[in-house]
Amino acid sequence: MQLQKDGMTHSYPLMKDEFDYIPETEEEIAIKEYIMNCQADDYDKLIQIADALATDYGFVILEKRFVDVTRRYGIMENYIKGWEITFQNKEYFEQQMGCSIYDVLPDIEKTTLLCPTPWKPKNTGCEEN
């Protein structure tokens, strides 16, 4: 059950505040219903932080990851609010750890300086040329 919860909550740092719109598809309706009835605990927040620090080539500082995601998907209305929540969660865990979260991530000083082309979904043949 925890794995299913993580799969649903890791992309929604704002949780209930993420859904200030009426979903259109059955999938969006189901996601909204689940998130609206879910309370994020420390484990959820840790998974959200891990997701925000990880790329396909390693760990990076939050700012780099945020730019990476924005380059791929564009800026969305609640991104900045989500970033603020992510930084608050980072600071919370750093206080618990007694050090910077970056101090415990392998090779972050190297991977943060890499500049690969942003990942994009493969062409499915549905896009217009």
N, C-alpha and C positions, 0 to 999 in steps of 0.2 A: 504493500500500500504506500509506503514512504517513497519508493521509486516513482510510482505514478504521480504522487503529489509533487515531487521535485520536477518531473517532466512538465507539469502544468505551471508551476509557480516560478521557475527560474527566469522566465522572460518578462515577468511582471513585477518589477520592484515597487511600483506604486500600488500594487494589489487592487483593491476596490476602486481607487481613484483612477485607475487605468481605463475604466469603462464608463466614461461620461457621455457615451453615445449609445444608440440603439443598434445592436448587431443585426446584420442582414442575412447571414447564412446560418444554417443549422449548426455548423461547426463553431462559429463565433458565439452563437446563443449558448451552446453547451459549455464553452470555455468561460463565458461571462458568468453563467450560473455557478460553475465550480468555484471560480475565484471569489465571487461575492459571498460564498459560504465558507471561505477558507481563512484561517488566521495564520499569518506567517510567524514561524518561530525562529529561534537562532539557527537551526539547521537549514531552513529555507533561505535565510539571509546569507549564510555561508555559501550555499550553492549559487546564489545570485552573484556574490563576490567572485567566486571561482569562475563563473561564466564570463563575468566582466573583465577578468584578468587574462583569459586564455584566448589564443589565436591558434590557427592550424600550424604555426611554426614556433610556438612556445608562449611563455608568459610575457606580458608587457604592462607598463604602467597604465592606469585607468584612462588617462587623457588620450593616449595612443589608441587604445581599444575603442574609445568613443568615436574618434575620428575615423577609424577603420569601418565601423558599422555605419556611420553617417555617409561615408563615401559610397558604400554599397547600396544603401536603402533610401538615402535622402534624410533630411531633418523632419521629424514629426513633432507635432505640437507639444507632447509631454516629455520629449527626450530630456530637456534640461532639468525638469523636476525629477525624472528618474536618475539622472546623474547625481543630483544633490542627495537623494536617498542612498545611492550607492556609496558616495563619499562618507555619509554619516555611518553607514554600516561598516565601511572600512575602518573608520576611526574607532568605532565600538570594539571591533575585533582586535585592533592594535592595542587598545587599552587592556583588553583581556590577556593578550599575549605579552605585553610589556615591551614590544618592539614594533618596528614597521613591518607590515605584511610583506613588503618587498624584500626584506632581509631573509625571508625563508623560501623564496621562490627561486628555483635553480635557473641560472643563466639569464635572469631578467635584464641584467645590465647589457648583455649582448643582443638579445632578441628585441629589446626596445629600440635599438639603433638600426635594425633591419628595416628595409622599405620595399617589401614585395608588392607586386600588383595586387590590388584587392580581389578577393575571390568573388566570382559572379556565378550565378546558376548557369548550367549548360543550356545551350540553345535547344529548345524542345520542338522547334519547327512551327510554333504557334505565333511567334513574334512577327510583326510586319518588318519588311526590309526597307 
